[in-house]
Amino acid sequence: MIVANGTLVAVTDGEKLRLFRNKGHEPKIELIELREPALQVASTGSGGRHRSSTANHDDSRLREDDFAAAVAEYLNREALTGAFEHVVVIADPRTLGELRRHVQASLKAKLVGEIDKDLAKHSVEAIENTLAAA
């Protein structure tokens, strides 16, 4: 994947959000880690979602879904303020699916790539290599 200079790279796993800015010039990828943003994670509570009798009632999964929604809210807000021109999102498949449910048009317009991999606890080099190979 070619990642333009200045592109924001958001790496999340449902518990942690890591943000990077690409300072490399095409085709080189050189990610600089940014400060972790303060997210406003809202709890959906027991009545927040419709569940079937076969659904997994795992509280940790609900917390991860709430975190993914908070990440999407943050990225939506930043897209509206013009904080970035392009963004790539890297998340495990389940978290990526939950994020997609909350993406607004302003963020979708700036989204240049999605990678369904769990890299939140990996090194910057591993993230750069994954982006280069995508």
Secondary structure, DSSP 8 states (H G I E B T S, - for coil): ----TT-EEEEE-SS-EEEEEE-S-TT---EEE------------TTSS---TTS---HHHHHHHHHHHHHHHHHHHHHHHTS-S-EEEEE-HHHHHHHHTT--HHHHTTEEEEEE---TTS-HHHHHHHHHH-
